[in-house]
């Protein structure tokens, strides 16, 4: 029986060895263990935060094998299997299932700006090739197409398409997707987790969970428990950090923040550069202030 996905699913940054020469599998295992011990409800390697376009096919396999093995069924693992070419997305998806992934997260082909019929065929071929749940990822800013609620409902007629990471920024879509799909497609927030959960989202695909896994999970748990005021207080404390890692430097900022909480995983691969020193100092200061107010996560201890 398929696992039910809910709560905070960290979209994992990828640890690289010095100079970005290879995957640091030891660091990746430590990261997986820390995430689970901190309360993360699920893990998603090879998303955009995981620099999926900057790894080779062999490294992709290595990442999937390492995360699935390290998680060992303790939490669901959803693998990012997106590609511009449908055949490669199918191959990556079948490989992830074979290795033992619990699900897939797939953004639309991100350069060709496909039509809705082309998108439907793309996801149909992937769905037909696997038997695990698919979370389609809507991010109009990066994929150049917008998966509107009515089309999401159409995608929901596919056998395995059960979730969407909604990153359009339109909170009303949470309710609308559930309505037009007859609750067949469950929404995970990409942005605005508190607001999305309050509107009925089932979970949060979390970048900030890379360095605040306990807090990201706690917002979801508190909302599930109906303790909305407590969730809002915690979320409000997190907003300066959410803003600090937003924008074009989100991968570099995330890796800088991870080092600041005692979970260093190296620098991003080119063309990305390390976070500029002024931005890094500001981010480190924000983390220190957050901790001083009573933070939960601490990788170094």
C-alpha positions in Angstrom: 0.0 0.0 0.0 1.3 3.5 -0.9 2.4 5.7 1.9 0.4 8.9 2.6 2.6 11.9 2.3 2.0 14.8 4.7 4.0 17.4 6.7 7.4 18.9 6.0 9.4 17.2 3.3 12.8 18.7 3.0 14.0 19.2 -0.6 17.6 18.1 0.2 20.6 20.1 -0.8 23.3 17.9 -2.3 26.7 17.5 -0.5 29.7 17.7 -2.7 33.3 16.8 -2.0 35.9 19.7 -2.1 35.9 21.5 -5.4 32.6 19.8 -6.3 34.5 16.8 -7.7 32.0 14.2 -6.5 29.0 13.4 -4.2 30.0 13.4 -0.5 27.9 10.3 0.4 29.1 10.3 4.0 27.8 13.9 4.4 24.6 12.9 2.7 24.0 10.0 5.1 24.6 12.4 8.1 22.2 14.8 6.6 19.5 12.2 6.1 19.9 10.9 9.7 19.8 14.4 11.1 16.7 15.3 9.1 14.8 12.2 10.4 16.0 12.6 14.0 14.8 16.2 13.9 11.3 15.3 12.9 11.2 15.8 9.1 8.2 13.9 7.7 9.8 13.1 4.3 12.9 13.8 2.1 13.1 14.9 -1.5 16.6 14.7 -3.1 17.3 15.9 -6.6 15.0 18.9 -6.6 16.3 22.3 -7.8 17.8 22.9 -4.3 19.6 19.6 -4.8 21.2 21.0 -8.1 19.6 18.2 -10.1 20.8 19.8 -13.4 24.4 19.8 -12.1 24.9 16.1 -11.5 25.7 13.3 -13.9 23.5 10.3 -14.4 25.9 8.1 -12.4 25.9 10.7 -9.6 22.1 10.8 -9.7 21.9 7.1 -9.1 24.4 7.4 -6.3 22.3 10.1 -4.6 19.1 8.0 -4.9 20.7 4.9 -3.6 22.3 6.7 -0.7 19.2 8.6 0.4 16.9 5.5 0.1 19.3 3.3 2.0 20.0 5.9 4.7 16.3 6.6 5.2 15.7 2.9 5.5 11.9 3.3 5.4 11.8 5.7 8.4 10.3 8.5 6.3 9.1 8.6 2.7 11.6 9.4 0.1 10.4 11.2 -3.1 12.9 11.5 -5.9 13.2 14.4 -8.3 13.1 12.8 -11.7 12.5 15.8 -14.0 14.0 16.2 -17.4 13.3 18.2 -20.5 13.0 15.0 -22.6 10.2 12.7 -21.6 12.2 9.5 -22.3 14.8 10.5 -19.7 12.2 11.5 -17.1 10.6 8.1 -17.6 14.0 6.4 -17.2 14.9 8.4 -14.1 11.5 7.6 -12.6 11.7 3.9 -13.3 15.2 3.8 -11.8 14.0 5.6 -8.6 11.2 3.2 -8.2 13.5 0.2 -8.7 16.0 1.5 -6.1 13.1 1.8 -3.6 11.8 5.3 -3.7 8.3 5.9 -2.2 7.4 8.6 -4.7 8.5 11.1 -7.3 8.5 14.8 -7.6 8.5 16.1 -11.2 8.6 19.7 -12.5 7.3 20.3 -16.0 9.8 20.4 -18.8 11.5 23.7 -18.1 12.6 25.1 -21.4 10.2 24.0 -24.2 7.1 25.7 -22.7 4.9 22.7 -23.7 1.2 23.0 -24.3 -1.3 21.3 -21.9 -1.8 18.4 -24.3 2.0 17.9 -24.4 2.3 18.2 -20.7 -0.5 15.6 -20.2 1.3 13.2 -22.5 4.6 13.8 -20.7 3.1 12.9 -17.3 0.9 10.1 -18.7 4.0 8.3 -20.0 5.7 8.7 -16.6 2.7 7.6 -14.7 2.2 4.5 -17.0 5.8 3.5 -16.4 5.7 3.4 -12.6 3.4 2.4 -9.8 4.4 4.8 -7.0 2.8 8.2 -6.4 3.8 11.3 -8.4 4.0 14.8 -7.0 3.9 17.2 -10.0 5.7 20.5 -9.3 4.1 23.8 -10.5 6.6 26.6 -10.6 5.7 29.0 -13.4 8.7 31.2 -12.7 11.2 28.5 -13.5 9.3 26.1 -15.8 7.7 28.8 -18.0 4.3 27.0 -17.8 1.6 27.3 -15.2 -0.4 24.2 -14.1 -3.7 25.8 -13.4 -6.2 24.0 -11.2 -8.5 22.8 -13.9 -5.5 21.2 -15.7 -4.2 19.8 -12.4 -7.6 18.0 -12.1 -7.1 16.6 -15.5 -3.6 15.3 -14.5 -5.3 13.8 -11.5 -7.1 11.4 -13.8 -3.7 9.7 -14.3 -3.3 6.6 -12.2 -0.3 7.7 -10.1 -0.6 11.5 -10.0 -1.7 12.2 -6.4 0.1 15.3 -5.3 1.2 18.8 -6.4 3.9 21.1 -5.1 2.2 24.4 -5.7 4.6 27.3 -6.1 2.6 29.8 -8.1 2.2 32.0 -5.0 -1.6 32.0 -5.3 -2.9 30.6 -2.0 -6.4 30.3 -3.3 -5.2 27.4 -5.5 -4.9 25.2 -2.5 -8.7 25.1 -2.0 -9.4 25.2 -5.8 -7.2 22.3 -6.6 -8.8 20.2 -4.0 -12.3 21.3 -5.2 -11.9 20.7 -8.9 -10.0 17.4 -8.5 -12.5 16.1 -5.9 -9.6 15.8 -3.4 -7.9 13.4 -5.8 -4.8 15.7 -5.9 -3.4 16.8 -2.5 -1.5 20.1 -2.3 1.9 20.6 -0.8 3.0 24.2 -0.4 6.1 25.4 -2.2 5.8 28.9 -0.7 3.8 30.4 2.2 3.5 27.2 4.2 1.5 28.5 7.1 -1.1 30.2 4.8 -1.2 27.1 2.5 -1.7 24.7 5.5 -4.4 27.0 6.8 -6.1 26.8 3.4 -6.0 23.0 3.4 -2.6 22.0 2.1 -1.4 18.6 3.3 2.3 19.5 3.6 5.2 21.7 2.7 8.1 21.0 0.4 10.7 22.8 2.5 13.9 24.5 1.5 14.4 26.0 5.0 14.1 22.4 6.3 17.7 21.9 5.2 18.9 23.9 8.2 15.7 24.2 10.3 14.2 20.7 10.0 12.6 20.6 13.4 11.0 24.0 13.1 9.7 23.3 9.6 8.2 20.0 10.8 6.8 21.7 13.9 4.8 24.3 11.9 3.1 21.4 10.1 2.6 19.3 13.3 1.1 22.3 15.1 -1.2 23.1 12.3 -2.3 19.4 12.2 -3.0 19.6 15.9 -5.1 22.7 15.5 -2.6 24.8 17.5 -2.6 27.5 14.8 -1.5 30.4 17.1 1.6 28.5 18.1 2.3 27.6 14.5 2.0 31.2 13.5 4.3 32.4 16.2 7.0 30.0 15.1 6.4 30.7 11.4 6.7 34.5 12.0 10.1 33.8 13.6 11.2 31.9 10.5 10.1 34.5 8.0 13.3 36.6 8.1 15.3 33.4 7.3 12.8 32.4 4.6 13.3 35.8 3.0 17.1 35.6 3.4 17.3 32.3 1.3 14.8 33.4 -1.3 15.8 34.6 -4.7 18.4 33.6 -7.3 21.0 32.6 -4.7 18.8 30.2 -2.8 21.1 27.2 -3.3 24.2 29.1 -2.1 22.3 30.6 0.8 20.9 27.3 1.9 24.4 25.7 1.9 25.8 28.7 3.8 23.0 28.4 6.4 23.6 24.6 6.7 27.2 25.3 7.6 26.1 27.8 10.1 24.1 25.2 12.0 26.8 22.6 12.0 25.9 20.7 8.8 28.5 21.8 6.2 28.0 20.1 2.8 30.4 22.0 0.6 29.8 24.7 -2.0 27.4 24.6 -5.0 28.7 23.6 -8.4 29.4 26.2 -11.1 28.0 28.3 -12.5 26.7 28.9 -8.9 29.2 30.6 -6.6 29.4 30.7 -2.8 27.2 33.2 -1.2 28.8 36.7 -1.2 30.5 37.5 2.1 28.1 40.4 3.0 25.0 38.1 2.4 26.7 35.3 4.3 27.4 37.5 7.3 23.8 38.7 7.4 22.4 35.2 7.1 24.7 33.9 9.9 23.5 36.8 12.1 19.9 36.0 11.4 20.5 32.3 12.4 22.3 33.4 15.6 19.3 35.7 16.5 16.9 32.9 15.8 18.8 30.5 18.0 19.0 33.1 20.8 15.2 33.2 20.8 15.0 29.5 21.4 15.6 27.5 18.3 15.0 23.7 18.1 17.5 22.5 15.5 21.2 22.1 16.2 23.2 19.7 14.1 26.5 20.2 15.9 25.3 18.9 19.3 
